[in-house]
């Protein structure tokens, strides 16, 4: 699973602090927006950790989480099951990450730190080796591994988040885990 990282700045400004435009607010009342904002804020650490693991850049990760919150706020009526909030947000975030990459026609930048990834029962040296191994994965394979094995999404939700078939995700997971095992020297 993913550890909750420290946030360098608030990622969601409460509705009372910054009034929303009529388009963004829709017809919702202030109490509904406040409750939705609190739910988003509770999910912020997981989203930020997943974004950092995918982008490998702190600034890009924070921007990605903010964009995810803005999209979620605009499209909150499409959330059918409130208990599925985390999966819904991770799906929005993954789609947004790869949409931005396509739009900017550049690859996800490799940054210096992926310290939010928790490796249970391992020493710091082992955690560093896992981070280095993750850096070596192609961005979409890394995203599949992070969303499935670290954020806990099922294969079908990872497929929906990445806009590919479940079989593609299974292949990406197989390739990613094989590369991680090879890099880490596991048999």
Backbone bond lengths (Angstrom), bond angles and torsions (degrees), N, CA, C in turn:
res aa  C-N    CA-C-N  psi(-1)  N-CA   C-N-CA  omega(-1)  CA-C   N-CA-C  phi
1 X - - - 1.448 - - 1.529 110.02 -
2 X 1.280 116.05 171.68 1.454 122.14 -175.14 1.521 109.23 -100.85
3 X 1.328 116.19 133.45 1.454 120.79 175.13 1.517 109.83 -73.71
4 X 1.304 116.92 153.10 1.454 121.49 176.55 1.522 108.95 -81.77
5 X 1.342 118.45 113.32 1.456 120.94 179.83 1.522 111.68 -81.82
6 X 1.296 114.91 164.64 1.460 119.84 175.52 1.518 108.57 -78.70
7 X 1.306 116.61 140.53 1.455 121.53 178.58 1.518 108.86 -93.25
8 X 1.331 116.87 134.75 1.453 119.28 -179.55 1.528 112.19 -81.09
9 X 1.341 116.64 -16.96 1.454 121.25 178.14 1.524 107.81 -156.82
10 X 1.315 118.01 159.08 1.461 118.51 176.51 1.523 109.16 -63.84
11 X 1.324 115.89 133.82 1.453 119.53 -176.94 1.517 112.95 -91.93
12 X 1.285 117.33 -17.13 1.460 119.47 -179.35 1.513 108.42 -134.49
13 X 1.294 116.24 122.88 1.456 120.75 177.66 1.519 107.28 -88.08
14 X 1.324 116.10 127.95 1.462 120.03 -178.94 1.520 110.23 -61.04
15 X 1.307 114.44 150.33 1.468 120.43 -178.81 1.528 110.95 -57.20
16 X 1.324 117.36 -34.57 1.458 120.30 -179.34 1.529 111.42 -70.21
17 X 1.340 118.08 -26.91 1.454 121.84 -179.68 1.529 112.61 -80.07
18 X 1.328 116.31 -33.25 1.461 120.67 -179.42 1.525 107.61 -140.47
19 X 1.302 117.48 104.47 1.467 119.32 -178.13 1.522 110.86 -58.34
20 X 1.327 115.45 138.44 1.450 121.35 178.91 1.518 109.87 -85.66
21 X 1.316 115.46 150.75 1.458 119.50 175.74 1.528 108.45 -67.11
22 X 1.306 117.84 159.61 1.473 119.60 178.68 1.522 112.16 -58.52
23 X 1.352 117.47 -34.38 1.460 120.16 179.73 1.522 110.77 -65.96
24 X 1.338 116.92 -45.76 1.462 120.74 -178.00 1.526 111.11 -70.78
25 X 1.299 116.02 -36.90 1.455 119.31 -177.19 1.517 112.79 -78.56
26 X 1.339 116.64 -20.71 1.457 119.23 -176.84 1.514 109.25 61.01
27 X 1.289 116.32 -139.18 1.455 121.15 179.42 1.526 111.31 -107.64
28 X 1.316 116.62 14.33 1.461 120.36 -176.61 1.518 111.21 -73.59
29 X 1.298 115.44 151.46 1.451 119.43 176.29 1.530 109.51 -88.29
30 X 1.313 115.38 168.65 1.459 121.33 -175.24 1.524 111.94 -62.85
31 X 1.311 119.01 -35.18 1.465 121.71 -179.50 1.528 111.15 -65.61
32 X 1.328 116.49 -40.99 1.460 120.11 178.43 1.529 110.53 -64.14
33 X 1.323 116.32 -44.21 1.463 120.45 178.68 1.530 111.34 -63.33
34 X 1.298 116.16 -40.42 1.466 120.48 179.33 1.526 110.44 -63.41
35 X 1.323 117.58 -44.20 1.464 121.27 179.34 1.525 110.79 -65.36
36 X 1.316 116.99 -41.21 1.464 120.37 179.02 1.528 109.77 -65.77
37 X 1.316 117.29 -40.77 1.465 121.57 177.65 1.516 112.44 -61.47
38 X 1.318 117.00 -40.06 1.465 120.70 177.43 1.521 111.02 -66.54
39 X 1.315 117.19 -38.95 1.469 120.50 177.54 1.527 110.30 -64.39
40 X 1.320 116.97 -41.18 1.464 120.52 177.72 1.530 110.48 -63.61
41 X 1.317 115.95 -42.85 1.469 119.62 -178.99 1.526 111.38 -62.95
42 X 1.334 117.64 -35.42 1.474 120.44 177.31 1.530 111.03 -64.14
43 X 1.315 117.20 -31.39 1.468 121.59 -178.95 1.525 112.35 -86.89
44 X 1.321 118.56 -9.84 1.465 122.52 -175.44 1.534 113.95 -54.55
45 X 1.335 119.90 -45.17 1.465 118.20 -178.47 1.532 113.51 -61.08
46 X 1.326 117.20 -41.04 1.460 120.54 179.72 1.526 109.86 -67.54
47 X 1.331 116.58 -43.93 1.461 120.25 179.01 1.522 111.28 -62.23
48 X 1.313 116.64 -42.63 1.459 120.43 -179.51 1.522 110.89 -65.51
49 X 1.310 117.26 -42.39 1.467 119.89 178.78 1.523 111.01 -63.66
50 X 1.318 116.95 -43.36 1.471 120.12 178.24 1.525 110.52 -64.66
51 X 1.321 117.43 -41.82 1.468 120.77 179.03 1.521 111.16 -63.41
52 X 1.329 116.97 -40.69 1.469 119.65 178.02 1.516 111.25 -66.01
53 X 1.312 117.21 -38.00 1.463 120.21 179.28 1.521 111.34 -68.44
54 X 1.324 117.44 -31.82 1.459 120.99 179.63 1.523 111.13 -80.34
55 X 1.332 117.74 -46.60 1.468 120.61 -175.09 1.521 113.00 -88.29
56 X 1.324 117.21 -25.55 1.463 123.46 -176.24 1.523 111.87 59.89
57 X 1.328 116.43 31.55 1.454 121.40 179.04 1.524 108.07 -147.60
58 X 1.334 116.66 123.82 1.462 121.18 -176.42 1.527 113.31 -61.28
59 X 1.329 117.40 -47.02 1.462 120.39 -177.35 1.529 110.91 -65.76
60 X 1.325 116.94 -44.20 1.465 119.97 178.25 1.521 110.60 -63.10
61 X 1.314 116.73 -38.26 1.460 120.64 -179.46 1.524 110.88 -63.59
62 X 1.327 117.08 -45.25 1.464 120.03 179.18 1.524 111.13 -64.50
63 X 1.326 117.16 -40.09 1.461 119.89 176.94 1.524 110.87 -64.07
64 X 1.326 116.28 -38.89 1.458 120.82 179.82 1.535 111.02 -65.20
65 X 1.320 117.06 -41.25 1.463 120.45 178.35 1.527 110.05 -65.82
66 X 1.320 117.21 -41.17 1.466 119.95 177.98 1.520 110.72 -62.75
67 X 1.333 117.47 -43.11 1.467 120.75 177.66 1.529 110.20 -62.95
68 X 1.325 116.62 -37.76 1.465 121.25 177.78 1.523 110.39 -62.50
69 X 1.325 117.29 -44.11 1.460 121.12 178.87 1.530 110.96 -63.08
70 X 1.320 116.85 -42.09 1.460 119.77 -179.92 1.530 110.71 -63.68
71 X 1.342 116.40 -43.78 1.470 119.95 177.87 1.528 110.98 -64.57
72 X 1.322 116.02 -42.01 1.466 119.96 179.72 1.528 110.64 -62.45
73 X 1.314 116.64 -41.62 1.465 120.08 179.67 1.526 110.60 -63.45
74 X 1.322 116.42 -43.06 1.465 120.15 179.73 1.526 112.89 -66.52
75 X 1.331 116.31 -33.76 1.468 120.84 -174.06 1.525 112.79 -112.52
76 X 1.317 117.80 24.35 1.456 121.65 -174.97 1.527 113.15 -60.38
77 X 1.308 117.49 -25.92 1.464 119.51 179.75 1.528 111.83 -69.13
78 X 1.339 117.84 -17.81 1.466 119.71 179.40 1.526 112.29 -82.92
79 X 1.333 118.00 -6.01 1.462 121.32 175.41 1.525 107.48 -77.17
80 X 1.320 115.61 106.31 1.464 119.90 -174.97 1.522 112.49 -79.80
81 X 1.319 116.49 -36.58 1.466 121.42 -175.44 1.530 109.30 -122.73
82 X 1.326 119.04 107.08 1.462 121.31 -178.35 1.535 113.90 -55.11
83 X 1.333 117.58 -28.77 1.463 120.14 179.05 1.531 111.65 -68.46
84 X 1.318 117.29 -17.33 1.464 121.87 -179.08 1.525 112.00 -95.56
85 X 1.332 117.23 18.73 1.463 121.41 -175.66 1.526 112.27 -55.54
86 X 1.328 118.65 -48.36 1.464 121.22 -176.64 1.533 111.21 -59.90
87 X 1.307 117.60 -48.18 1.462 120.59 179.31 1.518 111.71 -62.48
88 X 1.328 116.58 -40.02 1.458 122.01 178.72 1.525 110.23 -62.53
89 X 1.331 116.69 -44.79 1.469 120.90 179.51 1.530 111.46 -66.83
90 X 1.332 117.46 -41.68 1.468 120.00 178.02 1.532 111.16 -63.96
91 X 1.313 116.51 -35.12 1.464 120.36 176.71 1.528 110.21 -65.62
92 X 1.314 117.25 -46.93 1.470 121.21 177.36 1.518 109.53 -58.45
93 X 1.331 116.59 -45.01 1.457 121.24 -176.44 1.526 111.59 -63.94
94 X 1.322 117.40 -45.75 1.467 120.12 -179.61 1.525 110.98 -63.50
95 X 1.314 116.43 -43.56 1.473 119.79 178.60 1.516 110.93 -62.45
96 X 1.315 116.64 -42.24 1.457 120.92 -179.73 1.527 110.78 -65.78
97 X 1.322 117.47 -39.78 1.469 120.56 179.40 1.520 110.75 -60.01
98 X 1.303 117.02 -47.50 1.449 119.35 -177.36 1.530 112.37 -78.79
99 X 1.326 117.79 -24.29 1.460 120.20 173.41 1.524 109.67 -66.35
100 X 1.319 116.45 -43.21 1.461 120.35 178.67 1.520 111.26 -64.98
101 X 1.315 115.95 -40.58 1.467 119.49 179.09 1.529 109.66 -60.95
102 X 1.327 117.25 -45.86 1.464 120.51 179.20 1.523 110.77 -63.85
103 X 1.320 116.46 -43.65 1.464 120.41 -176.76 1.522 111.01 -64.18
104 X 1.298 116.78 -42.00 1.458 120.20 -178.27 1.528 112.54 -83.98
105 X 1.335 115.99 -7.08 1.467 122.32 179.53 1.525 111.41 50.46
106 X 1.296 113.28 49.76 1.465 119.61 174.84 1.512 107.82 -141.82
107 X 1.273 117.26 163.72 1.455 121.51 179.32 1.517 109.76 -87.18
108 X 1.332 115.23 157.65 1.458 119.97 175.81 1.523 107.01 -59.45
109 X 1.321 116.20 128.96 1.448 121.65 -176.39 1.522 110.54 -73.78
110 X 1.308 116.05 139.00 1.456 121.09 177.21 1.508 108.31 -91.70
111 X 1.318 116.03 119.54 1.452 121.16 -177.26 1.514 111.90 -102.97
112 X 1.310 116.12 -177.62 1.451 120.90 -173.84 1.519 116.25 -83.05
113 X 1.342 118.83 -13.72 1.457 117.07 -169.02 1.520 112.53 -144.32
114 X 1.308 116.26 132.38 1.459 122.80 172.28 1.523 106.81 -130.49
115 X 1.315 117.05 48.23 1.456 121.19 -171.20 1.514 114.06 -73.35
116 X 1.342 118.64 -4.96 1.454 119.98 -177.28 1.513 113.63 -83.42
117 X 1.330 118.15 -7.40 1.454 119.73 -175.96 1.523 108.87 -80.05
118 X 1.299 115.57 124.12 1.455 120.83 -179.23 1.511 109.21 -91.04
119 X 1.306 115.58 130.28 1.450 120.93 174.47 1.518 105.06 -119.78
120 X 1.314 115.73 101.91 1.449 119.89 -172.89 1.520 111.19 -66.31
121 X 1.320 115.83 135.79 1.452 122.04 175.38 1.509 114.36 71.81
122 X 1.332 119.14 21.45 1.457 119.53 -179.81 1.517 109.88 -121.21
123 X 1.308 114.44 156.13 1.455 120.76 178.49 1.522 109.05 -79.53
124 X 1.346 116.31 168.95 1.456 120.55 -179.81 1.518 112.22 -59.72
125 X 1.319 117.87 -38.14 1.461 120.80 179.04 1.524 110.22 -62.35
126 X 1.328 116.38 -39.89 1.457 120.09 177.72 1.525 110.93 -66.05
127 X 1.339 117.19 -40.00 1.458 120.91 178.15 1.520 110.85 -62.63
128 X 1.323 116.70 -40.65 1.466 120.38 177.65 1.515 110.43 -63.67
129 X 1.316 117.47 -38.65 1.463 120.74 178.38 1.523 110.65 -64.97
130 X 1.332 117.02 -39.26 1.467 120.38 177.71 1.523 110.01 -65.36
131 X 1.331 117.55 -43.75 1.464 120.59 178.05 1.525 111.14 -59.98
132 X 1.325 116.46 -43.80 1.467 119.92 178.54 1.520 111.22 -63.75
133 X 1.321 116.32 -40.46 1.468 119.92 178.75 1.524 110.63 -64.81
134 X 1.335 117.50 -39.94 1.466 120.49 177.12 1.522 111.51 -63.02
135 X 1.334 116.72 -38.30 1.462 120.25 178.73 1.524 111.73 -59.91
136 X 1.323 116.61 -29.93 1.464 120.27 -176.04 1.533 112.88 -78.21
137 X 1.331 117.58 -11.91 1.462 120.74 -178.90 1.532 110.62 -79.24
138 X 1.339 116.76 146.14 1.472 118.89 172.35 1.531 109.87 -60.39
139 X 1.325 118.43 150.44 1.466 121.42 -174.22 1.526 114.96 -53.75
140 X 1.314 119.90 -43.75 1.469 120.37 -178.18 1.524 111.53 -70.81
141 X 1.324 116.95 -36.30 1.463 120.32 176.92 1.525 108.96 -67.03
142 X 1.338 116.77 -43.82 1.463 121.39 178.04 1.529 109.92 -60.44
143 X 1.340 117.14 -42.47 1.466 120.32 179.20 1.526 110.75 -62.06
144 X 1.317 117.37 -42.99 1.473 120.51 179.14 1.523 110.60 -62.03
145 X 1.323 116.99 -44.98 1.474 121.14 -179.78 1.526 110.22 -63.69
146 X 1.317 116.98 -45.37 1.467 120.53 -178.66 1.526 111.03 -64.25
147 X 1.330 116.99 -47.63 1.464 119.61 -177.21 1.524 112.30 -66.65
148 X 1.335 117.39 -37.22 1.466 119.75 -177.52 1.530 112.27 -83.30
149 X 1.319 116.90 -55.42 1.464 120.16 -171.90 1.526 113.86 -84.86
150 X 1.328 118.52 -25.65 1.458 119.80 -176.38 1.522 112.56 -105.96
151 X 1.329 117.22 -37.10 1.465 119.78 178.12 1.524 111.53 -92.54
152 X 1.332 117.42 -13.07 1.457 121.44 173.54 1.520 116.32 81.40
153 X 1.326 118.27 17.48 1.459 119.62 178.04 1.527 110.06 -76.48
154 X 1.336 117.57 142.54 1.465 119.71 174.69 1.535 110.10 -69.43
155 X 1.324 115.65 161.59 1.460 121.94 -176.58 1.532 111.12 -55.24
156 X 1.321 117.69 -40.81 1.468 119.88 -178.19 1.529 111.61 -63.62
157 X 1.336 117.53 -38.28 1.464 120.45 178.56 1.522 111.33 -72.85
158 X 1.334 117.46 -35.89 1.459 120.40 175.64 1.527 108.93 -62.87
159 X 1.325 117.02 -43.01 1.459 121.43 178.59 1.527 110.79 -60.04
160 X 1.323 116.42 -44.50 1.464 119.99 178.39 1.524 111.03 -63.90
161 X 1.328 116.31 -41.09 1.465 120.65 -179.44 1.521 111.68 -64.38
162 X 1.320 117.17 -39.09 1.465 120.98 -176.64 1.526 112.47 -91.37
163 X 1.323 117.07 -6.35 1.453 120.36 178.73 1.515 114.05 70.51
164 X 1.332 116.01 34.36 1.468 121.50 178.97 1.525 108.62 -131.29
165 X 1.325 116.15 175.25 1.462 120.00 179.57 1.527 110.44 -78.65
166 X 1.327 117.04 157.10 1.472 119.57 175.34 1.529 112.56 -57.54
167 X 1.335 117.22 -35.02 1.469 119.25 178.33 1.520 111.52 -64.91
168 X 1.328 117.06 -36.48 1.462 120.28 176.50 1.522 110.12 -63.67
169 X 1.329 116.66 -42.40 1.463 120.44 178.62 1.525 109.82 -63.03
170 X 1.321 117.71 -43.67 1.470 120.81 178.81 1.519 110.53 -59.32
171 X 1.327 116.83 -40.93 1.463 120.71 177.57 1.530 110.59 -65.38
172 X 1.336 116.46 -44.52 1.466 120.26 178.64 1.524 110.90 -61.39
173 X 1.323 116.83 -40.41 1.466 120.24 178.36 1.523 110.98 -65.32
174 X 1.312 116.81 -42.42 1.464 120.95 179.56 1.527 110.23 -62.56
175 X 1.331 116.28 -47.44 1.466 120.95 179.27 1.528 110.13 -63.92
176 X 1.335 116.56 -45.87 1.461 120.55 -178.77 1.513 112.80 -61.68
177 X 1.327 117.12 -45.38 1.468 119.88 179.60 1.517 111.22 -67.07
178 X 1.332 117.26 -37.33 1.470 119.93 177.73 1.523 110.46 -63.37
179 X 1.330 116.38 -42.99 1.473 119.77 178.59 1.525 111.42 -66.66
180 X 1.333 116.67 -39.07 1.457 119.61 177.76 1.530 110.77 -64.56
181 X 1.339 116.74 -43.75 1.459 119.32 178.05 1.523 111.56 -61.85
182 X 1.322 115.63 -42.44 1.466 120.17 178.30 1.520 111.43 -61.83
183 X 1.331 116.07 -46.38 1.460 120.78 -179.46 1.519 112.45 -65.18
184 X 1.339 115.39 -32.75 1.466 119.62 -177.63 1.527 112.70 -92.03
185 X 1.330 115.66 -6.97 1.456 119.07 178.12 1.510 113.52 78.73
186 X 1.338 118.30 19.73 1.474 121.54 178.00 1.509 109.73 -83.12
187 X 1.277 115.11 148.20 1.466 121.18 176.83 1.501 108.82 -103.05
